[in-house]
Amino acid sequence: MDALQTDTPPSQNGDAVAAVEPTPRLGPIEEPDSWWVWLAYKIAAWTEGTVITPMKVVQARLPESLRHAYETQKLEENLSLPPALRLFLKRHVAVLNGCAFCVDLAEADAEEHDVDIQKLRSVAEYADSGRFSAAERAALGYAEAVTEDVHVNDATFEALRDHFSEREIVEITWLCATENYWNRLTGPLNIGPDGLCSV
């Protein structure tokens, strides 16, 4: 079992990632200099109830990245893939990369979209689990291959093609690439979970 793949979220259990709470390499900025980031803080606090740590660490220091983060989020929300599949893919990639913040975020999003949290937390066992459809297994296998090695073998790709349109394949690839991007942005800076998931 992967260190992050547990029955309770990393923010609430004793798994390896949660047990060793990372010390952030850069402290969160509570009062940003940029009026644009300050406004984003206010909007996030009002709409989401909190300002996530990556915004306080990354966007506060690189305000130009705020637009990219916003546009990426909006594009993801408009993908044709079902929310459950999107979250299965994101959480699986985050677990593979050891990104406790992104695991927490995926689980919080699952609560918001009424996605089965126990199924979400069992994605590491997708290959042998009857809980996942053949299409979900193909997508998760592809996500795993993309994350572990950028080059995907023909069998993995053909399994994906058996269940998804070309548009959906590109969406899955884009989603895996962006999740890997976010994981590699928060991981090196030791940004841990924010405790967003209440379950």
Secondary structure by P-SEA (a helix, b strand, c coil): ccccccccccccccccccccccccccccccccccaaaaaaaaaaaaacccccccccccccccccaaaaaaaaaaaaaaccccaaaaaaaaaaaaaaaccaaaaaaaaaaaaaacccaaaaaacccccccccccaaaaaaaaaaaaaaacccccaaaaaaaaacccaaaaaaaaaaaaaaaaaaaaaaaacccccccccc
